[in-house]
Amino acid sequence: LVCGGGVVGSTFVASLLERLSISRNEKLKFKIGLIESGSVNTHPSHRSSPMPDLRVYALSPTSISLLNRINAWYSIHPRSQPYHNMQIWEGGGPGVVNFQG
């Protein structure tokens, strides 16, 4: 049972299936459950709001390799770009983190 169908949970399940060499037509000898409290259609093309999703992810070469292996990188790559500076803060909180690369 995997709790969370976000980036980590979905990637974990896809990687598990890839490692087991399971195709979409094969039956598993066990069940995999994925629990997600959010909307299933959270991809930007499914959103009704004109506001972009401002969340960002920093991906290492190893993470990109994993995403390639599970055939997910092809849909992420067109929207990716390197960053040189980044500032992260919490909604109304006092904390700020700055990255420079």
Salt bridges, closest charged atoms under 4 A:
GLU18 OE1 - ARG69 NE 2.92
ASP53 OD2 - ARG47 NH2 3.11
ASP53 OD2 - ARG55 NH2 2.60
